[in-house]
Every structure is written in C-alpha cells, then in structure tokens.
C-alpha cells in the first residue's frame, strides 16, 4: 500500500482584521481575519516549520529521499530555496532538494510528483499572498505552509492515508497572472473562467473516481482549493457529493494561502478524519487536479503534533493595518537611526551550516555539558575534541532573564531578547518572536522556530528564535 505517511502545517501567529482594512481605506473588505506571516517569516521559513511537524515522528527524517518546495513567492530567484529547508531539517546530503516555483499550481505539482514517487518524498507547499492595498487579494489572501510525506509500507513507516487514485487536467487559462517583479497579480473578470473550471473539475474528479472504482457518494470529505473563489464555490456544489462532506475553506479565519491552501485544508481534514473515510482533494488553477485518499487505522495514532485548528485558535490579536503594510514593504517607514545591518557572509555560514540552519549544539562526551553554539573545548571539564552533535531545535526551555530593547534595529519594535535555559541543560541568548512584552517573563516556557533574522544587501539571514509555548496549539514537542 502506498500513500501518505506524515503531514504537518504552519499557520502564522499574526492576524489582520478585514474590517480594519475597510476602516482605513473606506472599502468593503468583508468580515473575519487573515493569517499574516511575521516580519521575520517568508516562504522558506514557513516551509521549515511545516516540514518539522511532518517529520516529528522519530526515525522518519533518514528515510526521506526527495524534497520539493512549491511556492509562488520564492525568497530567492536563481538560488534554490529548498536547500535552506534541507539544511534546517538536517537531511542527508544525497537527498534531492529542488524548487517548484512561480505559480500557484506548483503546489498540486509537488503533491502529485511526491505521490507518484517510488521513494519517500517530502512535498512542502508554502505561500505568502500580497495584493495592492484595498484590493481583494489583500483582504482574501492568507499566509501559511503545509508539508506531506508520501511513501509506502516498504519504507518502514505506517501509511496514514492510502492513495486510491489521482488525476490531472491541464488547460491554458488567462484568468490570473503576474509579471516578474510586479507587486500584485492581475485577474480577469471571474465569470470568464468559472464554467471552464467547473467542467475541468468534473473531468478530473470523474476520472479519479473511475480509477478507484468509487461513486461520488462515497466521498466523506471533499476539499476544494483554488484562487478562483466563484469556481471553487460552484465546485463545492458538485452533484452526487453529500453536502455534509464538503469541508470548510477556512478563508474566513486565515484567508486563502494560494499555493499552500490545498495543503492547509488537507491537513485540517487529516486532523479529524476517521479510519476508512475517503478524502477527495480537488485543486483548481490552470486546470484541475484530484487526489483520492482513504484514511487508515494509523491516522489517529500519528496525526500532526500541531493541528491546524489549534494553530488558528492560538493566533494573536489583530495587528494594526499600518504595521501590516510596513511589513509587506507597501508603507516605507523611517528606519531607526542606527547603522544598517550587515549581511551574512557565505564562507563562515557554510562552515557552520549545522549550527546556523540545524541549530545543532555539541555535548561533551566526558561530562555531558551542552554547548550553544558548539565548541571544541568543554567549558566544564576542559576536554578537547570530545564532542558529539546535539540537535536542539526540538528542545523546549525556560526564560532565565530577558531584555526589552527599544533601540535595536527591528521592523517590530521593541526587540525582545531572552536567555533560555534548555531542558536537559544548555543556555543560549536569542530573540523572542510572535510575542508581546508581556510574553517576555522569567519562567516563561519557549520553543524554537526557524526565522529570517534580517535581509541586508539582498541576502537573507536565517537563524533560530524562541517563541512562547501556547496552550492548545500543540500537545507534544516539535521534531
């Protein structure tokens, strides 16, 4: 049996209320909120967070043979973004890491390619949606990421959802496009493509069900994703599918995450599906694609450690609209009168990859002392070159002390800096993110998260920060 063997999702902490957009610009932006990536997040960092959830189960990372990162908003062009995800996850050097970037449909491409692969493949879907102020893409969009590992029982991991069938239909449709370097997408009048997408969705779904030998009434969860809202709404009324089987699209609370939306919706269904239930994932965009899955008895035992609903519930209060605009680069604010930040330099970054990207410390073989960052000489017993690698990204800690820095260069002042005492030993000073001043408190519990610390001279600097552990968001540690 082949199919899905692991999954994870990442919903950013920050939220933007649509009525705040309406109040600022005098537009009818609608109700509800959208998820907003933090000033220190991009599609690469969000991909790492989703993939960490998918690979949380012990022993799964060494089995990965391929990694594909799908996004319509890559952090880099020319340079491969998936290699930063590969480094942060600590995957074997021989694992292929490649981007599927440039279009929203790349998310479907990554999922289908992973599902067809003979080796365990990690497909990560990540997107950051931005539109012009007051436009529908701004208010209806959302940010997030999801990750899925496809494989089979031959790979030594239980299958959570059996792959029953898949089908894709491709068509050249000029309904949405964005020129390189343009700040926002352009969209044709929606009525043009609605009937086209409904027809393509029907073709793909019919073909997939025929492959699986199923009728439409056998679908227990119909997941419809795509940026064409009218077409998605019409497809959710597909004849033969029970109305109660149609899943919520979550746009009212986190928005439409574009490339990542199919993944976030599928992860949400997997968080609550029962063994034996059939899931149909139907994705619209330059055609249509369908994946049919059947949940197995292993799903309730191996669900993702951070359920989508828990992350939504743990989201922060709505942020000021002006803050959102400045984070997106749509409002050019006066920078602090401090020296410009320096970019990271390639040679030292490459020499310290396991620390910089993987947050791997060292532990003394003689006395067990942890060193963050890793050292050759033990600070306790003075042993030399008697160290073993100690992965720390999954280890939680307690704030020993903190500083609220109102002078430091940060897009989200003030900068919160904490000294963390890690469970099992080790101490490190780092920034606290996804937090308010009240969250910076002695004794507060924190966990590590992969972030973009700064972009200087056109170079992104990725490293690890601490964030508060919030009740209800997760039941276990993040692998």
C-alpha positions as CSV (number, residue, x, y, z in Angstrom):
1,X,0.0,0.0,0.0
2,X,1.3,3.4,-1.0
3,X,0.1,6.8,0.3
4,X,0.6,9.5,2.9
5,X,2.9,8.6,5.8
6,X,3.2,12.0,7.5
7,X,2.0,15.6,7.3
8,X,2.3,18.9,9.1
9,X,1.1,22.5,8.8
10,X,2.1,26.0,9.8
11,X,-0.3,28.9,10.3
12,X,1.4,32.1,11.3
13,X,0.6,33.7,14.6
14,X,-0.4,37.1,13.4
15,X,-3.8,38.2,12.1
16,X,-5.2,41.1,10.1
17,X,-8.9,42.0,10.6
18,X,-10.6,42.8,7.3
19,X,-12.8,45.5,8.9
20,X,-9.5,47.4,9.8
21,X,-8.7,47.5,6.1
22,X,-12.2,48.8,5.4
23,X,-11.9,51.4,8.2
24,X,-8.5,52.7,6.8
25,X,-9.4,52.8,3.1
26,X,-13.2,53.1,3.0
27,X,-13.6,49.8,1.2
28,X,-15.9,46.9,1.7
29,X,-13.2,44.4,2.8
30,X,-15.6,41.9,4.4
31,X,-15.6,40.2,7.8
32,X,-13.2,37.9,9.6
33,X,-9.4,37.8,9.6
34,X,-6.5,36.6,7.5
35,X,-3.2,35.0,8.7
36,X,-0.2,37.2,8.3
37,X,3.4,36.0,8.2
38,X,5.6,37.8,10.7
39,X,8.2,40.4,9.6
40,X,10.7,37.6,10.2
41,X,8.9,35.0,8.1
42,X,9.0,34.1,4.4
43,X,8.0,31.1,2.4
44,X,11.3,29.4,3.2
45,X,11.0,29.8,7.0
46,X,7.3,28.8,6.9
47,X,8.2,25.7,4.9
48,X,10.7,24.7,7.6
49,X,8.1,25.0,10.3
50,X,5.5,22.9,8.4
51,X,8.1,20.3,7.5
52,X,9.3,20.0,11.1
53,X,5.7,19.0,12.0
54,X,5.6,16.4,9.2
55,X,8.9,14.9,10.3
56,X,8.3,15.0,14.1
57,X,8.0,11.2,14.3
58,X,11.2,9.6,15.3
59,X,13.2,7.9,12.6
60,X,11.3,9.5,9.7
61,X,13.9,12.0,8.6
62,X,16.5,9.5,7.5
63,X,14.0,7.8,5.2
64,X,13.4,11.0,3.1
65,X,14.7,10.6,-0.5
66,X,13.5,13.8,-2.1
67,X,12.3,17.3,-1.0
68,X,10.2,19.6,-3.2
69,X,9.4,23.1,-2.2
70,X,6.4,24.6,-4.0
71,X,5.7,28.4,-3.8
72,X,4.5,31.3,-5.9
73,X,6.6,33.7,-3.7
74,X,10.1,32.3,-3.5
75,X,12.5,34.1,-1.2
76,X,15.3,33.9,-3.9
77,X,15.4,33.6,-7.7
78,X,18.2,31.7,-9.3
79,X,19.2,30.2,-6.0
80,X,17.4,27.1,-4.8
81,X,15.2,27.8,-1.7
82,X,14.6,24.2,-0.9
83,X,18.3,23.7,0.1
84,X,17.8,26.0,3.1
85,X,14.8,23.8,4.1
86,X,17.0,20.8,3.6
87,X,19.7,22.2,5.8
88,X,17.3,23.2,8.6
89,X,15.8,19.7,8.6
90,X,19.3,18.1,8.7
91,X,18.5,15.8,5.8
92,X,21.2,13.6,4.2
93,X,23.4,15.3,1.7
94,X,22.3,12.9,-1.1
95,X,18.6,13.9,-0.7
96,X,17.5,15.9,-3.8
97,X,16.2,19.3,-2.8
98,X,14.5,21.3,-5.6
99,X,12.0,24.2,-6.0
100,X,8.7,24.1,-7.8
101,X,8.1,27.8,-8.0
102,X,6.5,30.6,-9.9
103,X,2.8,29.5,-10.0
104,X,0.1,28.6,-7.6
105,X,-0.3,25.3,-9.5
106,X,3.2,24.2,-8.4
107,X,1.6,23.1,-5.1
108,X,-0.5,20.5,-7.0
109,X,2.6,19.6,-9.0
110,X,4.6,18.9,-5.8
111,X,1.8,16.7,-4.3
112,X,1.3,14.6,-7.4
113,X,5.0,14.2,-8.0
114,X,5.5,13.1,-4.4
115,X,2.5,10.7,-4.6
116,X,3.9,9.1,-7.8
117,X,7.5,8.8,-6.5
118,X,8.9,5.3,-5.7
119,X,11.0,6.8,-2.8
120,X,9.7,8.7,0.3
121,X,9.2,12.2,-0.8
122,X,8.6,15.4,1.2
123,X,6.4,17.9,-0.6
124,X,6.2,21.3,1.1
125,X,3.7,23.9,0.0
126,X,4.3,27.5,1.2
127,X,3.0,30.9,0.1
128,X,2.8,34.5,1.2
129,X,-0.1,36.3,-0.5
130,X,0.0,40.1,-1.0
131,X,-2.2,42.4,-3.0
132,X,-2.4,46.1,-3.5
133,X,-4.0,48.0,-0.6
134,X,-7.7,47.8,-0.7
135,X,-7.8,45.0,-3.3
136,X,-9.5,41.6,-3.0
137,X,-6.2,39.7,-3.0
138,X,-5.0,41.7,0.1
139,X,-8.2,41.0,2.1
140,X,-8.9,37.5,0.9
141,X,-5.3,36.3,0.9
142,X,-3.5,34.5,3.6
143,X,-0.1,33.1,4.5
144,X,0.9,29.6,5.6
145,X,2.6,26.3,4.7
146,X,1.9,22.6,4.8
147,X,4.1,19.5,4.3
148,X,3.4,16.0,3.3
149,X,5.5,12.8,3.1
150,X,4.4,10.2,0.6
151,X,5.8,6.7,0.6
152,X,4.7,3.1,1.4
153,X,4.9,0.2,3.8
154,X,8.2,-0.9,2.1
155,X,9.8,2.2,3.6
156,X,9.1,1.1,7.1
157,X,6.6,3.8,8.0
158,X,2.8,3.2,8.5
159,X,0.6,4.7,5.9
160,X,-1.9,7.2,7.4
161,X,-4.0,7.6,4.2
162,X,-3.9,5.2,1.3
163,X,-3.6,6.8,-2.1
164,X,-6.6,5.4,-4.1
165,X,-6.2,7.4,-7.3
166,X,-5.1,10.8,-8.8
167,X,-5.8,12.6,-12.0
168,X,-4.9,16.0,-13.5
169,X,-6.3,18.0,-16.4
170,X,-4.3,20.9,-17.8
171,X,-5.6,23.9,-19.7
172,X,-4.2,27.3,-20.7
173,X,-6.5,29.8,-19.0
174,X,-5.6,33.5,-18.7
175,X,-7.6,34.2,-15.5
176,X,-4.7,35.3,-13.2
177,X,-1.2,36.3,-13.9
178,X,1.7,38.4,-12.5
179,X,4.7,39.7,-14.4
180,X,8.2,39.1,-12.8
181,X,8.8,41.9,-10.3
182,X,5.2,43.1,-10.2
183,X,3.9,43.6,-6.6
184,X,0.5,42.1,-7.2
185,X,-1.5,39.8,-9.5
186,X,-3.8,40.8,-12.3
187,X,-7.2,39.0,-12.6
188,X,-9.6,38.6,-15.5
189,X,-13.3,39.1,-14.8
190,X,-14.2,36.0,-12.8
191,X,-17.3,34.9,-14.8
192,X,-15.0,34.1,-17.8
193,X,-13.3,31.1,-16.1
194,X,-16.0,29.9,-13.8
195,X,-17.7,27.5,-16.1
196,X,-14.3,26.3,-17.5
197,X,-13.0,25.3,-14.1
198,X,-16.3,23.6,-13.2
199,X,-16.0,21.5,-16.3
200,X,-12.3,20.7,-15.7
201,X,-13.0,19.8,-12.1
202,X,-15.8,17.4,-13.1
203,X,-13.4,15.7,-15.6
204,X,-10.6,15.2,-13.1
205,X,-12.9,14.0,-10.3
206,X,-14.8,11.6,-12.6
207,X,-11.5,10.1,-13.9
208,X,-10.1,9.7,-10.4
209,X,-13.2,8.1,-9.1
210,X,-13.3,5.7,-12.0
211,X,-9.7,4.7,-11.3
212,X,-10.6,4.0,-7.7
213,X,-13.9,2.2,-8.5
214,X,-15.9,4.7,-6.4
215,X,-19.1,6.8,-6.7
216,X,-19.3,10.4,-5.7
217,X,-21.5,9.5,-2.7
218,X,-18.5,7.6,-1.3
219,X,-16.6,10.8,-0.6
220,X,-16.6,11.6,3.1
221,X,-14.5,14.8,2.8
222,X,-14.4,17.0,-0.3
223,X,-11.6,19.6,-0.2
224,X,-11.8,22.2,-2.9
225,X,-8.9,24.7,-3.2
226,X,-8.0,27.4,-5.6
227,X,-7.8,31.2,-6.0
228,X,-10.9,31.5,-8.2
229,X,-13.5,31.9,-5.5
230,X,-16.6,31.7,-7.7
231,X,-15.4,28.5,-9.4
232,X,-14.5,26.9,-6.0
233,X,-17.9,27.7,-4.6
234,X,-19.6,26.2,-7.7
235,X,-17.4,23.0,-7.5
236,X,-18.4,22.6,-3.8
237,X,-21.9,22.1,-5.1
238,X,-20.8,19.1,-7.2
239,X,-23.9,16.8,-7.9
240,X,-23.6,13.5,-6.2
241,X,-21.4,14.6,-3.3
242,X,-23.2,14.7,0.0
243,X,-23.5,18.3,1.3
244,X,-22.1,17.4,4.7
245,X,-19.0,16.0,3.0
246,X,-17.9,19.5,1.8
247,X,-15.2,20.8,4.1
248,X,-14.9,24.5,5.2
249,X,-12.4,26.5,3.2
250,X,-11.1,28.4,6.3
251,X,-10.9,31.7,4.3
252,X,-13.0,33.5,6.9
253,X,-10.3,33.0,9.6
254,X,-7.0,32.6,7.8
255,X,-7.6,33.6,4.2
256,X,-6.6,31.9,1.0
257,X,-3.0,30.9,1.1
258,X,-2.7,30.3,-2.6
259,X,-0.1,27.6,-3.3
260,X,-0.4,26.4,0.3
261,X,-4.2,26.4,0.6
262,X,-4.7,22.8,-0.7
263,X,-2.2,21.6,1.9
264,X,-3.6,23.6,4.8
265,X,-7.2,22.4,4.0
266,X,-6.0,18.8,3.6
267,X,-4.0,18.9,6.9
268,X,-7.1,20.2,8.7
269,X,-9.2,17.3,7.4
270,X,-6.5,14.8,8.3
271,X,-6.5,16.2,11.8
272,X,-10.1,15.0,12.3
273,X,-10.8,12.3,9.7
274,X,-11.7,8.8,10.9
275,X,-10.2,5.5,9.6
276,X,-11.9,4.3,6.4
277,X,-13.1,7.7,5.3
278,X,-12.5,8.8,1.8
279,X,-10.9,12.2,1.2
280,X,-11.0,14.0,-2.2
281,X,-8.6,16.9,-2.7
282,X,-9.6,18.9,-5.7
283,X,-7.3,21.8,-6.8
284,X,-8.2,24.4,-9.4
285,X,-5.7,26.6,-11.2
286,X,-4.6,26.4,-14.9
287,X,-6.6,23.2,-15.0
288,X,-7.7,20.8,-12.2
289,X,-6.2,18.0,-10.2
290,X,-7.6,15.4,-7.8
291,X,-6.0,13.2,-5.2
292,X,-8.2,10.5,-3.6
293,X,-7.1,9.2,-0.2
294,X,-8.6,6.7,2.3
295,X,-7.7,7.2,6.0
296,X,-6.2,4.1,7.7
297,X,-6.2,2.9,11.3
298,X,-2.8,4.5,11.7
299,X,-4.0,8.1,11.2
300,X,-5.4,8.7,14.7
301,X,-2.1,7.5,16.2
302,X,0.2,9.6,14.1
303,X,-1.6,12.8,13.5
304,X,0.4,16.0,13.2
305,X,1.7,17.4,16.5
306,X,0.3,20.9,15.8
307,X,-3.3,20.6,14.5
308,X,-4.5,23.4,12.1
309,X,-7.5,24.2,14.3
310,X,-5.2,24.6,17.4
311,X,-2.9,27.0,15.5
312,X,-5.9,29.0,14.3
313,X,-7.2,29.3,17.9
314,X,-3.7,30.3,19.2
315,X,-3.4,33.2,16.8
316,X,-2.7,36.6,18.1
317,X,-5.0,39.7,18.3
318,X,-5.5,41.6,15.1
319,X,-2.5,43.7,14.2
320,X,-2.7,47.4,13.1
321,X,-3.2,47.7,9.4
322,X,-0.3,50.2,9.1
323,X,2.0,47.5,10.6
324,X,0.9,45.0,8.1
325,X,1.6,47.5,5.2
326,X,5.1,48.2,6.6
327,X,5.9,44.5,6.9
328,X,4.9,43.9,3.3
329,X,7.0,46.8,2.1
330,X,3.9,48.8,1.0
331,X,4.5,51.5,3.5
332,X,8.0,52.9,3.6
333,X,8.7,53.9,7.2
334,X,11.6,55.9,8.6
335,X,14.3,53.4,9.7
336,X,15.9,53.7,13.1
337,X,19.0,56.0,13.2
338,X,21.4,53.1,13.7
339,X,24.0,51.5,11.4
340,X,22.5,49.4,8.7
341,X,22.5,45.6,9.5
342,X,25.3,43.6,7.9
343,X,24.5,40.7,5.6
344,X,25.7,37.2,6.4
345,X,28.9,36.1,4.6
346,X,28.9,32.9,2.6
347,X,32.2,31.2,3.8
348,X,31.5,31.3,7.6
349,X,27.8,30.5,7.0
350,X,28.8,27.4,5.0
351,X,31.3,26.3,7.6
352,X,28.7,26.5,10.4
353,X,25.7,25.1,8.5
354,X,24.7,22.5,11.1
355,X,24.5,25.3,13.8
356,X,23.1,28.1,11.7
357,X,20.4,26.1,9.9
358,X,20.0,23.0,12.0
359,X,20.5,24.5,15.5
360,X,22.8,21.6,16.4
361,X,24.9,22.1,19.5
362,X,27.6,20.0,21.0
363,X,27.6,17.8,24.1
364,X,30.8,16.8,25.9
365,X,31.3,13.0,25.9
366,X,33.1,13.2,29.2
367,X,30.8,15.2,31.4
368,X,27.6,15.8,29.3
369,X,27.8,19.6,29.2
370,X,25.9,21.2,26.3
371,X,27.4,24.0,24.4
372,X,25.4,26.5,22.4
373,X,27.0,27.3,19.9
374,X,29.0,24.1,19.6
375,X,32.6,24.2,20.9
376,X,35.7,22.0,20.6
377,X,36.8,22.6,24.2
378,X,34.4,21.7,27.1
379,X,33.8,24.7,29.3
380,X,33.2,22.4,32.3
381,X,35.9,19.7,32.2
382,X,38.2,21.2,29.6
383,X,38.2,18.1,27.4
384,X,39.3,18.8,23.8
385,X,37.6,17.4,20.7
386,X,35.4,15.0,22.8
387,X,32.1,16.3,21.5
388,X,29.0,14.8,19.9
389,X,26.3,16.6,17.9
390,X,23.3,17.6,20.0
391,X,20.2,18.6,17.9
392,X,18.4,21.4,19.8
393,X,15.6,22.6,17.6
394,X,13.0,20.4,19.2
395,X,14.1,21.1,22.8
396,X,12.0,23.4,24.9
397,X,13.3,25.8,27.5
398,X,12.6,28.3,30.2
399,X,13.3,32.0,30.1
400,X,16.0,32.8,32.7
401,X,16.1,36.5,32.0
402,X,15.2,39.0,29.3
403,X,15.7,42.4,27.8
404,X,13.3,44.8,26.1
405,X,15.5,46.7,23.7
406,X,13.9,49.8,22.3
407,X,17.0,51.0,20.4
408,X,17.8,47.9,18.3
409,X,17.0,47.8,14.6
410,X,13.8,45.8,14.1
411,X,10.7,46.1,11.9
412,X,8.6,45.2,15.0
413,X,9.9,47.3,17.9
414,X,10.8,46.7,20.7
415,X,13.2,43.8,20.2
416,X,12.6,41.1,22.8
417,X,15.8,39.2,23.8
418,X,15.7,36.2,26.1
419,X,18.2,34.0,27.8
420,X,16.9,30.4,27.6
421,X,17.8,27.5,29.9
422,X,17.0,24.4,27.9
423,X,15.5,21.2,29.3
424,X,18.4,18.9,30.0
425,X,21.0,21.6,30.1
426,X,22.4,24.4,28.0
427,X,21.8,28.1,27.8
428,X,21.5,30.5,24.9
429,X,20.6,34.1,24.2
430,X,18.3,34.8,21.3
431,X,15.3,36.9,20.1
432,X,11.8,36.2,21.2
433,X,9.3,36.3,18.3
434,X,5.5,36.0,17.9
435,X,5.3,37.7,21.3
436,X,4.4,40.9,23.2
437,X,6.3,42.5,26.0
438,X,4.1,40.6,28.4
439,X,5.3,37.3,27.0
440,X,8.9,38.1,27.9
441,X,8.9,37.0,31.5
442,X,11.2,35.0,33.7
443,X,9.9,31.4,33.9
444,X,8.0,31.5,30.6
445,X,8.2,28.4,28.5
446,X,9.5,28.7,25.0
447,X,10.3,26.6,21.9
448,X,12.5,27.2,18.9
449,X,11.4,28.4,15.5
450,X,13.2,28.9,12.2
451,X,13.1,32.6,11.1
452,X,14.6,35.1,8.7
453,X,16.5,37.4,11.1
454,X,17.4,40.2,8.6
455,X,17.7,40.9,4.9
456,X,20.8,43.0,4.1
457,X,22.5,43.8,0.7
458,X,20.0,41.4,-0.9
459,X,20.9,38.4,1.3
460,X,18.5,36.7,3.7
461,X,20.0,35.7,7.0
462,X,18.2,32.7,8.5
463,X,18.6,31.5,12.1
464,X,16.5,30.4,15.1
465,X,14.4,32.3,17.5
466,X,12.4,31.4,20.6
467,X,8.6,31.8,20.7
468,X,6.2,31.3,23.6
469,X,4.6,27.8,24.1
470,X,0.9,28.4,23.9
471,X,-1.7,26.2,25.4
472,X,-3.8,24.3,23.0
473,X,-1.6,24.8,19.9
474,X,0.4,21.6,20.4
475,X,0.3,18.5,22.5
476,X,3.9,17.5,22.0
477,X,7.3,18.7,21.0
478,X,8.2,19.8,17.6
479,X,10.6,17.4,15.9
